[in-house]
Structures are given as C-alpha cells and as structure tokens.
C-alpha cells in the first residue's frame, strides 16, 4: 500500500504532496487556478479547500476537474 500526505504550503502558495516511497510533488496553486472562472464565493471555497483538504485540491488539479468543482460551488449559492 502506498501512503500519501498533502499539506498547504503558505510560503509558496502550493500543495506539497509526499508519498512514502520517497516521491515529492508540488502543485503551484497560482498555476493550477490560472484560467479558472471564479466568483468571490467560489474563490474563497477554493482557498479553504487548499488549506483544509489539500489532498482533495490536489486531486482536482491533477484530474482537471477544478473548473467543474468551482461551477458546482457557485450553483450552491443560488
């Protein structure tokens, strides 16, 4: 079994992912969010996701589903 740990790095504005098989991945949040169409509410939710659920943020960034998640967050406000 491969364990993965992810944390938000506030100094680099990135998600740092460490796999216990000596692999390290850094996702730059600025680049991951570049080109997204967000509202103030969805941007706040995205920031909270990066800090509180870093592995969830990483999954969205790596699978390309971040815009869909942002759109769903915006629909919740209606």
mmCIF file of the N, C-alpha and C atoms, coordinates in Angstrom:
data_MODEL
# 
_entry.id   MODEL 
# 
loop_
_atom_site.group_PDB 
_atom_site.id 
_atom_site.type_symbol 
_atom_site.label_atom_id 
_atom_site.label_alt_id 
_atom_site.label_comp_id 
_atom_site.label_asym_id 
_atom_site.label_entity_id 
_atom_site.label_seq_id 
_atom_site.pdbx_PDB_ins_code 
_atom_site.Cartn_x 
_atom_site.Cartn_y 
_atom_site.Cartn_z 
_atom_site.occupancy 
_atom_site.B_iso_or_equiv 
_atom_site.pdbx_formal_charge 
_atom_site.auth_seq_id 
_atom_site.auth_comp_id 
_atom_site.auth_asym_id 
_atom_site.auth_atom_id 
_atom_site.pdbx_PDB_model_num 
ATOM 1   N N  . UNK A 1 1  ? 0.839   -1.177 0.000   1.00 0.00 ? 1  UNK A N  1 
ATOM 2   C CA . UNK A 1 1  ? 0.000   0.000  0.000   1.00 0.00 ? 1  UNK A CA 1 
ATOM 3   C C  . UNK A 1 1  ? 0.885   1.241  0.000   1.00 0.00 ? 1  UNK A C  1 
ATOM 4   N N  . UNK A 1 2  ? 0.505   2.240  -0.793  1.00 0.00 ? 2  UNK A N  1 
ATOM 5   C CA . UNK A 1 2  ? 1.259   3.475  -0.900  1.00 0.00 ? 2  UNK A CA 1 
ATOM 6   C C  . UNK A 1 2  ? 0.533   4.584  -0.157  1.00 0.00 ? 2  UNK A C  1 
ATOM 7   N N  . UNK A 1 3  ? 1.170   5.190  0.815   1.00 0.00 ? 3  UNK A N  1 
ATOM 8   C CA . UNK A 1 3  ? 0.564   6.256  1.593   1.00 0.00 ? 3  UNK A CA 1 
ATOM 9   C C  . UNK A 1 3  ? 0.943   7.608  1.001   1.00 0.00 ? 3  UNK A C  1 
ATOM 10  N N  . UNK A 1 4  ? -0.003  8.531  1.052   1.00 0.00 ? 4  UNK A N  1 
ATOM 11  C CA . UNK A 1 4  ? 0.226   9.872  0.517   1.00 0.00 ? 4  UNK A CA 1 
ATOM 12  C C  . UNK A 1 4  ? -0.209  10.881 1.572   1.00 0.00 ? 4  UNK A C  1 
ATOM 13  N N  . UNK A 1 5  ? 0.569   11.944 1.710   1.00 0.00 ? 5  UNK A N  1 
ATOM 14  C CA . UNK A 1 5  ? 0.289   13.005 2.657   1.00 0.00 ? 5  UNK A CA 1 
ATOM 15  C C  . UNK A 1 5  ? 0.398   14.331 1.912   1.00 0.00 ? 5  UNK A C  1 
ATOM 16  N N  . UNK A 1 6  ? -0.556  15.217 2.092   1.00 0.00 ? 6  UNK A N  1 
ATOM 17  C CA . UNK A 1 6  ? -0.533  16.500 1.405   1.00 0.00 ? 6  UNK A CA 1 
ATOM 18  C C  . UNK A 1 6  ? -0.810  17.624 2.397   1.00 0.00 ? 6  UNK A C  1 
ATOM 19  N N  . UNK A 1 7  ? -0.092  18.724 2.234   1.00 0.00 ? 7  UNK A N  1 
ATOM 20  C CA . UNK A 1 7  ? -0.294  19.909 3.063   1.00 0.00 ? 7  UNK A CA 1 
ATOM 21  C C  . UNK A 1 7  ? -0.219  21.155 2.203   1.00 0.00 ? 7  UNK A C  1 
ATOM 22  N N  . UNK A 1 8  ? -0.873  22.204 2.685   1.00 0.00 ? 8  UNK A N  1 
ATOM 23  C CA . UNK A 1 8  ? -0.791  23.501 2.026   1.00 0.00 ? 8  UNK A CA 1 
ATOM 24  C C  . UNK A 1 8  ? 0.456   24.215 2.521   1.00 0.00 ? 8  UNK A C  1 
ATOM 25  N N  . UNK A 1 9  ? 1.273   24.715 1.612   1.00 0.00 ? 9  UNK A N  1 
ATOM 26  C CA . UNK A 1 9  ? 2.477   25.462 1.941   1.00 0.00 ? 9  UNK A CA 1 
ATOM 27  C C  . UNK A 1 9  ? 2.191   26.938 1.702   1.00 0.00 ? 9  UNK A C  1 
ATOM 28  N N  . UNK A 1 10 ? 1.976   27.687 2.791   1.00 0.00 ? 10 UNK A N  1 
ATOM 29  C CA . UNK A 1 10 ? 1.599   29.087 2.653   1.00 0.00 ? 10 UNK A CA 1 
ATOM 30  C C  . UNK A 1 10 ? 2.741   29.965 2.145   1.00 0.00 ? 10 UNK A C  1 
ATOM 31  N N  . UNK A 1 11 ? 3.969   29.531 2.308   1.00 0.00 ? 11 UNK A N  1 
ATOM 32  C CA . UNK A 1 11 ? 5.109   30.320 1.857   1.00 0.00 ? 11 UNK A CA 1 
ATOM 33  C C  . UNK A 1 11 ? 5.252   30.297 0.335   1.00 0.00 ? 11 UNK A C  1 
ATOM 34  N N  . UNK A 1 12 ? 4.851   29.205 -0.278  1.00 0.00 ? 12 UNK A N  1 
ATOM 35  C CA . UNK A 1 12 ? 4.959   29.062 -1.737  1.00 0.00 ? 12 UNK A CA 1 
ATOM 36  C C  . UNK A 1 12 ? 3.602   29.088 -2.425  1.00 0.00 ? 12 UNK A C  1 
ATOM 37  N N  . UNK A 1 13 ? 2.513   29.169 -1.651  1.00 0.00 ? 13 UNK A N  1 
ATOM 38  C CA . UNK A 1 13 ? 1.150   29.051 -2.185  1.00 0.00 ? 13 UNK A CA 1 
ATOM 39  C C  . UNK A 1 13 ? 1.055   27.800 -3.057  1.00 0.00 ? 13 UNK A C  1 
ATOM 40  N N  . UNK A 1 14 ? 1.367   26.682 -2.409  1.00 0.00 ? 14 UNK A N  1 
ATOM 41  C CA . UNK A 1 14 ? 1.377   25.418 -3.145  1.00 0.00 ? 14 UNK A CA 1 
ATOM 42  C C  . UNK A 1 14 ? 0.865   24.295 -2.253  1.00 0.00 ? 14 UNK A C  1 
ATOM 43  N N  . UNK A 1 15 ? 0.546   23.186 -2.910  1.00 0.00 ? 15 UNK A N  1 
ATOM 44  C CA . UNK A 1 15 ? 0.207   21.953 -2.215  1.00 0.00 ? 15 UNK A CA 1 
ATOM 45  C C  . UNK A 1 15 ? 1.428   21.046 -2.340  1.00 0.00 ? 15 UNK A C  1 
ATOM 46  N N  . UNK A 1 16 ? 1.967   20.655 -1.198  1.00 0.00 ? 16 UNK A N  1 
ATOM 47  C CA . UNK A 1 16 ? 3.121   19.766 -1.173  1.00 0.00 ? 16 UNK A CA 1 
ATOM 48  C C  . UNK A 1 16 ? 2.637   18.361 -0.857  1.00 0.00 ? 16 UNK A C  1 
ATOM 49  N N  . UNK A 1 17 ? 2.882   17.447 -1.777  1.00 0.00 ? 17 UNK A N  1 
ATOM 50  C CA . UNK A 1 17 ? 2.442   16.067 -1.631  1.00 0.00 ? 17 UNK A CA 1 
ATOM 51  C C  . UNK A 1 17 ? 3.665   15.188 -1.437  1.00 0.00 ? 17 UNK A C  1 
ATOM 52  N N  . UNK A 1 18 ? 3.615   14.396 -0.397  1.00 0.00 ? 18 UNK A N  1 
ATOM 53  C CA . UNK A 1 18 ? 4.697   13.465 -0.110  1.00 0.00 ? 18 UNK A CA 1 
ATOM 54  C C  . UNK A 1 18 ? 4.135   12.059 -0.123  1.00 0.00 ? 18 UNK A C  1 
ATOM 55  N N  . UNK A 1 19 ? 4.722   11.198 -0.932  1.00 0.00 ? 19 UNK A N  1 
ATOM 56  C CA . UNK A 1 19 ? 4.377   9.778  -0.926  1.00 0.00 ? 19 UNK A CA 1 
ATOM 57  C C  . UNK A 1 19 ? 5.494   9.072  -0.174  1.00 0.00 ? 19 UNK A C  1 
ATOM 58  N N  . UNK A 1 20 ? 5.143   8.085  0.603   1.00 0.00 ? 20 UNK A N  1 
ATOM 59  C CA . UNK A 1 20 ? 6.120   7.440  1.451   1.00 0.00 ? 20 UNK A CA 1 
ATOM 60  C C  . UNK A 1 20 ? 7.030   6.470  0.702   1.00 0.00 ? 20 UNK A C  1 
ATOM 61  N N  . UNK A 1 21 ? 7.051   6.565  -0.623  1.00 0.00 ? 21 UNK A N  1 
ATOM 62  C CA . UNK A 1 21 ? 8.045   5.837  -1.399  1.00 0.00 ? 21 UNK A CA 1 
ATOM 63  C C  . UNK A 1 21 ? 9.076   6.825  -1.950  1.00 0.00 ? 21 UNK A C  1 
ATOM 64  N N  . UNK A 1 22 ? 9.321   7.902  -1.156  1.00 0.00 ? 22 UNK A N  1 
ATOM 65  C CA . UNK A 1 22 ? 10.323  8.930  -1.441  1.00 0.00 ? 22 UNK A CA 1 
ATOM 66  C C  . UNK A 1 22 ? 10.024  9.764  -2.678  1.00 0.00 ? 22 UNK A C  1 
ATOM 67  N N  . UNK A 1 23 ? 8.769   9.993  -2.965  1.00 0.00 ? 23 UNK A N  1 
ATOM 68  C CA . UNK A 1 23 ? 8.400   10.870 -4.069  1.00 0.00 ? 23 UNK A CA 1 
ATOM 69  C C  . UNK A 1 23 ? 7.791   12.134 -3.493  1.00 0.00 ? 23 UNK A C  1 
ATOM 70  N N  . UNK A 1 24 ? 8.069   13.269 -4.131  1.00 0.00 ? 24 UNK A N  1 
ATOM 71  C CA . UNK A 1 24 ? 7.563   14.567 -3.687  1.00 0.00 ? 24 UNK A CA 1 
ATOM 72  C C  . UNK A 1 24 ? 7.008   15.298 -4.896  1.00 0.00 ? 24 UNK A C  1 
ATOM 73  N N  . UNK A 1 25 ? 5.847   15.905 -4.735  1.00 0.00 ? 25 UNK A N  1 
ATOM 74  C CA . UNK A 1 25 ? 5.212   16.664 -5.811  1.00 0.00 ? 25 UNK A CA 1 
ATOM 75  C C  . UNK A 1 25 ? 4.733   17.974 -5.230  1.00 0.00 ? 25 UNK A C  1 
ATOM 76  N N  . UNK A 1 26 ? 4.974   19.064 -5.924  1.00 0.00 ? 26 UNK A N  1 
ATOM 77  C CA . UNK A 1 26 ? 4.484   20.376 -5.505  1.00 0.00 ? 26 UNK A CA 1 
ATOM 78  C C  . UNK A 1 26 ? 3.576   20.920 -6.598  1.00 0.00 ? 26 UNK A C  1 
ATOM 79  N N  . UNK A 1 27 ? 2.355   21.262 -6.205  1.00 0.00 ? 27 UNK A N  1 
ATOM 80  C CA . UNK A 1 27 ? 1.398   21.864 -7.131  1.00 0.00 ? 27 UNK A CA 1 
ATOM 81  C C  . UNK A 1 27 ? 1.313   23.347 -6.815  1.00 0.00 ? 27 UNK A C  1 
ATOM 82  N N  . UNK A 1 28 ? 1.676   24.175 -7.755  1.00 0.00 ? 28 UNK A N  1 
ATOM 83  C CA . UNK A 1 28 ? 1.601   25.623 -7.601  1.00 0.00 ? 28 UNK A CA 1 
ATOM 84  C C  . UNK A 1 28 ? 0.141   26.040 -7.746  1.00 0.00 ? 28 UNK A C  1 
ATOM 85  N N  . UNK A 1 29 ? -0.445  26.573 -6.696  1.00 0.00 ? 29 UNK A N  1 
ATOM 86  C CA . UNK A 1 29 ? -1.869  26.932 -6.721  1.00 0.00 ? 29 UNK A CA 1 
ATOM 87  C C  . UNK A 1 29 ? -2.159  28.031 -7.732  1.00 0.00 ? 29 UNK A C  1 
ATOM 88  N N  . UNK A 1 30 ? -1.231  28.968 -7.913  1.00 0.00 ? 30 UNK A N  1 
ATOM 89  C CA . UNK A 1 30 ? -1.442  30.032 -8.896  1.00 0.00 ? 30 UNK A CA 1 
ATOM 90  C C  . UNK A 1 30 ? -1.569  29.455 -10.305 1.00 0.00 ? 30 UNK A C  1 
ATOM 91  N N  . UNK A 1 31 ? -0.710  28.505 -10.627 1.00 0.00 ? 31 UNK A N  1 
ATOM 92  C CA . UNK A 1 31 ? -0.762  27.894 -11.954 1.00 0.00 ? 31 UNK A CA 1 
ATOM 93  C C  . UNK A 1 31 ? -1.962  26.965 -12.097 1.00 0.00 ? 31 UNK A C  1 
ATOM 94  N N  . UNK A 1 32 ? -2.315  26.267 -11.020 1.00 0.00 ? 32 UNK A N  1 
ATOM 95  C CA . UNK A 1 32 ? -3.464  25.361 -11.067 1.00 0.00 ? 32 UNK A CA 1 
ATOM 96  C C  . UNK A 1 32 ? -4.760  26.131 -11.279 1.00 0.00 ? 32 UNK A C  1 
ATOM 97  N N  . UNK A 1 33 ? -4.823  27.354 -10.737 1.00 0.00 ? 33 UNK A N  1 
ATOM 98  C CA . UNK A 1 33 ? -6.042  28.152 -10.830 1.00 0.00 ? 33 UNK A CA 1 
ATOM 99  C C  . UNK A 1 33 ? -6.024  29.131 -12.002 1.00 0.00 ? 33 UNK A C  1 
ATOM 100 N N  . UNK A 1 34 ? -4.940  29.187 -12.738 1.00 0.00 ? 34 UNK A N  1 
ATOM 101 C CA . UNK A 1 34 ? -4.832  30.083 -13.882 1.00 0.00 ? 34 UNK A CA 1 
ATOM 102 C C  . UNK A 1 34 ? -5.880  29.718 -14.935 1.00 0.00 ? 34 UNK A C  1 
ATOM 103 N N  . UNK A 1 35 ? -6.672  30.680 -15.325 1.00 0.00 ? 35 UNK A N  1 
ATOM 104 C CA . UNK A 1 35 ? -7.686  30.451 -16.347 1.00 0.00 ? 35 UNK A CA 1 
ATOM 105 C C  . UNK A 1 35 ? -9.033  30.014 -15.810 1.00 0.00 ? 35 UNK A C  1 
ATOM 106 N N  . UNK A 1 36 ? -9.143  29.777 -14.501 1.00 0.00 ? 36 UNK A N  1 
ATOM 107 C CA . UNK A 1 36 ? -10.442 29.400 -13.930 1.00 0.00 ? 36 UNK A CA 1 
ATOM 108 C C  . UNK A 1 36 ? -11.360 30.610 -13.886 1.00 0.00 ? 36 UNK A C  1 
ATOM 109 N N  . UNK A 1 37 ? -12.616 30.372 -14.102 1.00 0.00 ? 37 UNK A N  1 
ATOM 110 C CA . UNK A 1 37 ? -13.624 31.418 -13.960 1.00 0.00 ? 37 UNK A CA 1 
ATOM 111 C C  . UNK A 1 37 ? -14.271 31.232 -12.592 1.00 0.00 ? 37 UNK A C  1 
ATOM 112 N N  . UNK A 1 38 ? -13.959 32.150 -11.676 1.00 0.00 ? 38 UNK A N  1 
ATOM 113 C CA . UNK A 1 38 ? -14.457 32.036 -10.310 1.00 0.00 ? 38 UNK A CA 1 
ATOM 114 C C  . UNK A 1 38 ? -15.221 33.289 -9.919  1.00 0.00 ? 38 UNK A C  1 
ATOM 115 N N  . UNK A 1 39 ? -16.035 33.146 -8.883  1.00 0.00 ? 39 UNK A N  1 
ATOM 116 C CA . UNK A 1 39 ? -16.692 34.271 -8.230  1.00 0.00 ? 39 UNK A CA 1 
ATOM 117 C C  . UNK A 1 39 ? -15.973 34.463 -6.894  1.00 0.00 ? 39 UNK A C  1 
ATOM 118 N N  . UNK A 1 40 ? -16.245 35.560 -6.200  1.00 0.00 ? 40 UNK A N  1 
ATOM 119 C CA . UNK A 1 40 ? -15.620 35.715 -4.879  1.00 0.00 ? 40 UNK A CA 1 
ATOM 120 C C  . UNK A 1 40 ? -15.937 34.540 -3.943  1.00 0.00 ? 40 UNK A C  1 
ATOM 121 N N  . UNK A 1 41 ? -17.160 34.024 -4.006  1.00 0.00 ? 41 UNK A N  1 
ATOM 122 C CA . UNK A 1 41 ? -17.538 32.900 -3.159  1.00 0.00 ? 41 UNK A CA 1 
ATOM 123 C C  . UNK A 1 41 ? -16.773 31.630 -3.533  1.00 0.00 ? 41 UNK A C  1 
ATOM 124 N N  . UNK A 1 42 ? -16.712 31.316 -4.813  1.00 0.00 ? 42 UNK A N  1 
ATOM 125 C CA . UNK A 1 42 ? -16.028 30.088 -5.213  1.00 0.00 ? 42 UNK A CA 1 
ATOM 126 C C  . UNK A 1 42 ? -14.517 30.204 -5.008  1.00 0.00 ? 42 UNK A C  1 
ATOM 127 N N  . UNK A 1 43 ? -13.960 31.407 -5.127  1.00 0.00 ? 43 UNK A N  1 
ATOM 128 C CA . UNK A 1 43 ? -12.531 31.587 -4.857  1.00 0.00 ? 43 UNK A CA 1 
ATOM 129 C C  . UNK A 1 43 ? -12.243 31.358 -3.378  1.00 0.00 ? 43 UNK A C  1 
ATOM 130 N N  . UNK A 1 44 ? -13.123 31.839 -2.521  1.00 0.00 ? 44 UNK A N  1 
ATOM 131 C CA . UNK A 1 44 ? -12.976 31.620 -1.084  1.00 0.00 ? 44 UNK A CA 1 
ATOM 132 C C  . UNK A 1 44 ? -13.081 30.123 -0.765  1.00 0.00 ? 44 UNK A C  1 
ATOM 133 N N  . UNK A 1 45 ? -14.026 29.436 -1.383  1.00 0.00 ? 45 UNK A N  1 
ATOM 134 C CA . UNK A 1 45 ? -14.185 27.992 -1.165  1.00 0.00 ? 45 UNK A CA 1 
ATOM 135 C C  . UNK A 1 45 ? -12.962 27.229 -1.678  1.00 0.00 ? 45 UNK A C  1 
ATOM 136 N N  . UNK A 1 46 ? -12.415 27.665 -2.789  1.00 0.00 ? 46 UNK A N  1 
ATOM 137 C CA . UNK A 1 46 ? -11.222 27.033 -3.349  1.00 0.00 ? 46 UNK A CA 1 
ATOM 138 C C  . UNK A 1 46 ? -10.020 27.217 -2.422  1.00 0.00 ? 46 UNK A C  1 
ATOM 139 N N  . UNK A 1 47 ? -9.879  28.414 -1.866  1.00 0.00 ? 47 UNK A N  1 
ATOM 140 C CA . UNK A 1 47 ? -8.799  28.665 -0.909  1.00 0.00 ? 47 UNK A CA 1 
ATOM 141 C C  . UNK A 1 47 ? -8.962  27.795 0.330   1.00 0.00 ? 47 UNK A C  1 
ATOM 142 N N  . UNK A 1 48 ? -10.186 27.689 0.832   1.00 0.00 ? 48 UNK A N  1 
ATOM 143 C CA . UNK A 1 48 ? -10.448 26.853 2.004   1.00 0.00 ? 48 UNK A CA 1 
ATOM 144 C C  . UNK A 1 48 ? -10.159 25.385 1.701   1.00 0.00 ? 48 UNK A C  1 
ATOM 145 N N  . UNK A 1 49 ? -10.486 24.949 0.504   1.00 0.00 ? 49 UNK A N  1 
ATOM 146 C CA . UNK A 1 49 ? -10.207 23.567 0.109   1.00 0.00 ? 49 UNK A CA 1 
ATOM 147 C C  . UNK A 1 49 ? -8.702  23.300 0.117   1.00 0.00 ? 49 UNK A C  1 
ATOM 148 N N  . UNK A 1 50 ? -7.929  24.220 -0.429  1.00 0.00 ? 50 UNK A N  1 
ATOM 149 C CA . UNK A 1 50 ? -6.474  24.047 -0.467  1.00 0.00 ? 50 UNK A CA 1 
ATOM 150 C C  . UNK A 1 50 ? -5.895  23.932 0.939   1.00 0.00 ? 50 UNK A C  1 
ATOM 151 N N  . UNK A 1 51 ? -6.417  24.717 1.869   1.00 0.00 ? 51 UNK A N  1 
ATOM 152 C CA . UNK A 1 51 ? -5.878  24.717 3.229   1.00 0.00 ? 51 UNK A CA 1 
ATOM 153 C C  . UNK A 1 51 ? -6.406  23.540 4.039   1.00 0.00 ? 51 UNK A C  1 
ATOM 154 N N  . UNK A 1 52 ? -7.702  23.287 3.969   1.00 0.00 ? 52 UNK A N  1 
ATOM 155 C CA . UNK A 1 52 ? -8.340  22.294 4.836   1.00 0.00 ? 52 UNK A CA 1 
ATOM 156 C C  . UNK A 1 52 ? -8.351  20.877 4.277   1.00 0.00 ? 52 UNK A C  1 
ATOM 157 N N  . UNK A 1 53 ? -8.353  20.758 2.946   1.00 0.00 ? 53 UNK A N  1 
ATOM 158 C CA . UNK A 1 53 ? -8.409  19.438 2.319   1.00 0.00 ? 53 UNK A CA 1 
ATOM 159 C C  . UNK A 1 53 ? -7.427  19.418 1.145   1.00 0.00 ? 53 UNK A C  1 
ATOM 160 N N  . UNK A 1 54 ? -6.164  19.488 1.472   1.00 0.00 ? 54 UNK A N  1 
ATOM 161 C CA . UNK A 1 54 ? -5.115  19.613 0.452   1.00 0.00 ? 54 UNK A CA 1 
ATOM 162 C C  . UNK A 1 54 ? -5.113  18.462 -0.546  1.00 0.00 ? 54 UNK A C  1 
ATOM 163 N N  . UNK A 1 55 ? -5.378  17.262 -0.083  1.00 0.00 ? 55 UNK A N  1 
ATOM 164 C CA . UNK A 1 55 ? -5.383  16.112 -0.995  1.00 0.00 ? 55 UNK A CA 1 
ATOM 165 C C  . UNK A 1 55 ? -6.557  16.206 -1.972  1.00 0.00 ? 55 UNK A C  1 
ATOM 166 N N  . UNK A 1 56 ? -7.690  16.742 -1.521  1.00 0.00 ? 56 UNK A N  1 
ATOM 167 C CA . UNK A 1 56 ? -8.832  16.952 -2.410  1.00 0.00 ? 56 UNK A CA 1 
ATOM 168 C C  . UNK A 1 56 ? -8.527  18.000 -3.471  1.00 0.00 ? 56 UNK A C  1 
ATOM 169 N N  . UNK A 1 57 ? -7.865  19.077 -3.067  1.00 0.00 ? 57 UNK A N  1 
ATOM 170 C CA . UNK A 1 57 ? -7.450  20.115 -4.008  1.00 0.00 ? 57 UNK A CA 1 
ATOM 171 C C  . UNK A 1 57 ? -6.493  19.529 -5.040  1.00 0.00 ? 57 UNK A C  1 
ATOM 172 N N  . UNK A 1 58 ? -5.539  18.751 -4.573  1.00 0.00 ? 58 UNK A N  1 
ATOM 173 C CA . UNK A 1 58 ? -4.565  18.137 -5.480  1.00 0.00 ? 58 UNK A CA 1 
ATOM 174 C C  . UNK A 1 58 ? -5.259  17.221 -6.485  1.00 0.00 ? 58 UNK A C  1 
ATOM 175 N N  . UNK A 1 59 ? -6.233  16.448 -6.011  1.00 0.00 ? 59 UNK A N  1 
ATOM 176 C CA . UNK A 1 59 ? -6.950  15.548 -6.914  1.00 0.00 ? 59 UNK A CA 1 
ATOM 177 C C  . UNK A 1 59 ? -7.656  16.339 -8.008  1.00 0.00 ? 59 UNK A C  1 
ATOM 178 N N  . UNK A 1 60 ? -8.312  17.436 -7.631  1.00 0.00 ? 60 UNK A N  1 
ATOM 179 C CA . UNK A 1 60 ? -8.997  18.265 -8.625  1.00 0.00 ? 60 UNK A CA 1 
ATOM 180 C C  . UNK A 1 60 ? -8.016  18.868 -9.624  1.00 0.00 ? 60 UNK A C  1 
ATOM 181 N N  . UNK A 1 61 ? -6.883  19.322 -9.124  1.00 0.00 ? 61 UNK A N  1 
ATOM 182 C CA . UNK A 1 61 ? -5.888  19.936 -10.008 1.00 0.00 ? 61 UNK A CA 1 
ATOM 183 C C  . UNK A 1 61 ? -5.287  18.914 -10.969 1.00 0.00 ? 61 UNK A C  1 
ATOM 184 N N  . UNK A 1 62 ? -5.013  17.722 -10.470 1.00 0.00 ? 62 UNK A N  1 
ATOM 185 C CA . UNK A 1 62 ? -4.356  16.710 -11.302 1.00 0.00 ? 62 UNK A CA 1 
ATOM 186 C C  . UNK A 1 62 ? -5.298  16.034 -12.289 1.00 0.00 ? 62 UNK A C  1 
ATOM 187 N N  . UNK A 1 63 ? -6.587  15.984 -11.962 1.00 0.00 ? 63 UNK A N  1 
ATOM 188 C CA . UNK A 1 63 ? -7.544  15.352 -12.870 1.00 0.00 ? 63 UNK A CA 1 
ATOM 189 C C  . UNK A 1 63 ? -8.209  16.341 -13.824 1.00 0.00 ? 63 UNK A C  1 
ATOM 190 N N  . UNK A 1 64 ? -7.963  17.635 -13.618 1.00 0.00 ? 64 UNK A N  1 
ATOM 191 C CA . UNK A 1 64 ? -8.553  18.645 -14.488 1.00 0.00 ? 64 UNK A CA 1 
ATOM 192 C C  . UNK A 1 64 ? -10.013 18.934 -14.179 1.00 0.00 ? 64 UNK A C  1 
ATOM 193 N N  . UNK A 1 65 ? -10.466 18.595 -12.994 1.00 0.00 ? 65 UNK A N  1 
ATOM 194 C CA . UNK A 1 65 ? -11.871 18.785 -12.622 1.00 0.00 ? 65 UNK A CA 1 
ATOM 195 C C  . UNK A 1 65 ? -12.109 20.039 -11.783 1.00 0.00 ? 65 UNK A C  1 
ATOM 196 N N  . UNK A 1 66 ? -11.116 20.901 -11.671 1.00 0.00 ? 66 UNK A N  1 
ATOM 197 C CA . UNK A 1 66 ? -11.237 22.050 -10.791 1.00 0.00 ? 66 UNK A CA 1 
ATOM 198 C C  . UNK A 1 66 ? -12.336 23.015 -11.244 1.00 0.00 ? 66 UNK A C  1 
ATOM 199 N N  . UNK A 1 67 ? -12.457 23.275 -12.541 1.00 0.00 ? 67 UNK A N  1 
ATOM 200 C CA . UNK A 1 67 ? -13.498 24.189 -13.024 1.00 0.00 ? 67 UNK A CA 1 
ATOM 201 C C  . UNK A 1 67 ? -14.882 23.628 -12.738 1.00 0.00 ? 67 UNK A C  1 
ATOM 202 N N  . UNK A 1 68 ? -15.066 22.323 -12.886 1.00 0.00 ? 68 UNK A N  1 
ATOM 203 C CA . UNK A 1 68 ? -16.354 21.705 -12.578 1.00 0.00 ? 68 UNK A CA 1 
ATOM 204 C C  . UNK A 1 68 ? -16.691 21.872 -11.102 1.00 0.00 ? 68 UNK A C  1 
ATOM 205 N N  . UNK A 1 69 ? -15.700 21.719 -10.229 1.00 0.00 ? 69 UNK A N  1 
ATOM 206 C CA . UNK A 1 69 ? -15.912 21.877 -8.793  1.00 0.00 ? 69 UNK A CA 1 
ATOM 207 C C  . UNK A 1 69 ? -16.285 23.319 -8.476  1.00 0.00 ? 69 UNK A C  1 
ATOM 208 N N  . UNK A 1 70 ? -15.583 24.271 -9.099  1.00 0.00 ? 70 UNK A N  1 
ATOM 209 C CA . UNK A 1 70 ? -15.867 25.701 -8.901  1.00 0.00 ? 70 UNK A CA 1 
ATOM 210 C C  . UNK A 1 70 ? -17.295 26.019 -9.361  1.00 0.00 ? 70 UNK A C  1 
ATOM 211 N N  . UNK A 1 71 ? -17.687 25.486 -10.511 1.00 0.00 ? 71 UNK A N  1 
ATOM 212 C CA . UNK A 1 71 ? -19.041 25.718 -11.016 1.00 0.00 ? 71 UNK A CA 1 
ATOM 213 C C  . UNK A 1 71 ? -20.085 25.155 -10.067 1.00 0.00 ? 71 UNK A C  1 
ATOM 214 N N  . UNK A 1 72 ? -19.829 23.992 -9.504  1.00 0.00 ? 72 UNK A N  1 
ATOM 215 C CA . UNK A 1 72 ? -20.761 23.391 -8.543  1.00 0.00 ? 72 UNK A CA 1 
ATOM 216 C C  . UNK A 1 72 ? -20.852 24.241 -7.281  1.00 0.00 ? 72 UNK A C  1 
ATOM 217 N N  . UNK A 1 73 ? -19.738 24.786 -6.814  1.00 0.00 ? 73 UNK A N  1 
ATOM 218 C CA . UNK A 1 73 ? -19.754 25.666 -5.645  1.00 0.00 ? 73 UNK A CA 1 
ATOM 219 C C  . UNK A 1 73 ? -20.601 26.905 -5.908  1.00 0.00 ? 73 UNK A C  1 
ATOM 220 N N  . UNK A 1 74 ? -20.497 27.459 -7.119  1.00 0.00 ? 74 UNK A N  1 
ATOM 221 C CA . UNK A 1 74 ? -21.286 28.643 -7.461  1.00 0.00 ? 74 UNK A CA 1 
ATOM 222 C C  . UNK A 1 74 ? -22.772 28.326 -7.524  1.00 0.00 ? 74 UNK A C  1 
ATOM 223 N N  . UNK A 1 75 ? -23.121 27.114 -7.927  1.00 0.00 ? 75 UNK A N  1 
ATOM 224 C CA . UNK A 1 75 ? -24.534 26.717 -8.008  1.00 0.00 ? 75 UNK A CA 1 
ATOM 225 C C  . UNK A 1 75 ? -25.151 26.551 -6.611  1.00 0.00 ? 75 UNK A C  1 
ATOM 226 N N  . UNK A 1 76 ? -24.326 26.268 -5.611  1.00 0.00 ? 76 UNK A N  1 
ATOM 227 C CA . UNK A 1 76 ? -24.841 26.087 -4.247  1.00 0.00 ? 76 UNK A CA 1 
ATOM 228 C C  . UNK A 1 76 ? -25.350 27.383 -3.658  1.00 0.00 ? 76 UNK A C  1 
ATOM 229 N N  . UNK A 1 77 ? -24.904 28.528 -4.165  1.00 0.00 ? 77 UNK A N  1 
ATOM 230 C CA . UNK A 1 77 ? -25.309 29.816 -3.614  1.00 0.00 ? 77 UNK A CA 1 
ATOM 231 C C  . UNK A 1 77 ? -26.669 30.282 -4.105  1.00 0.00 ? 77 UNK A C  1 
ATOM 232 N N  . UNK A 1 78 ? -27.176 29.663 -5.132  1.00 0.00 ? 78 UNK A N  1 
ATOM 233 C CA . UNK A 1 78 ? -28.441 30.118 -5.721  1.00 0.00 ? 78 UNK A CA 1 
ATOM 234 C C  . UNK A 1 78 ? -29.607 29.796 -4.838  1.00 0.00 ? 78 UNK A C  1 
# 
